[in-house]
Amino acid sequence: MLTAEQLMANHKANIATLMDLGQKAFEGVEKLVELNLQVAKATLDEVSEHTKAVLSVKDAQELLALNTSLLQPSAEKAAAYSRHLYDIASSTSAEVSKVAEGQMSEAQKKFMSVVDNAVKNAPAGTENAVVLVKSAVAAANNAFDSVQKAAKQAADVAEANFQAISNTAVKASQAATAKPRKAA
């Protein structure tokens, strides 16, 4: 049976965990806002420079060359921006997962303590039920571990795919800008 002190300690620990999770989420949002401000400022500067360059163009061929020269950096910047977004989301998710895993581990320990306590106080002749409960708890823990491992593997595969797609996009834009174009 849980005492009032144990319940209050549990409640305080849960509130601390929620506050920690909230802090991690706000840190992720802060990073996202900072990234978007940097991108907006850089884009504004680039638009100003591009406008000046366009206004100084003397003929259509020079305009075409100017636009072609801007294609590759734009694709690379888009890929870099996507990578930063992915990194922010990934690190925030990892922090939240770490907190959640810690809570789950703690909950498992507490549950096993309750089970062990119940086993010590179990009446004679209930050994089979005790073994059944312990094996069910072990199976649940194994299932949780398997799900965690599968989720980590899926995240690793997703990151590898994201990196490959980003690299392919950058290479494609480089190849497109490298091809000589004919003036109409």
Secondary structure by P-SEA (a helix, b strand, c coil): cccaaaaaaaaaaaaaaaaaaaaaaaaaaaaaaaaaaaaaaaaaaaaaaaaaaaaacccaaaaaaaaaaaaaaaaaaaaaaaaaaaaaaaaaaaaaaaaaaaaaaaaaaaaaaaaaaaaaaccccaaaaaaaaaaaaaaaaaaaaaaaaaaaaaaaaaaaaaaaaaaaaaaaaaaaaacccccc
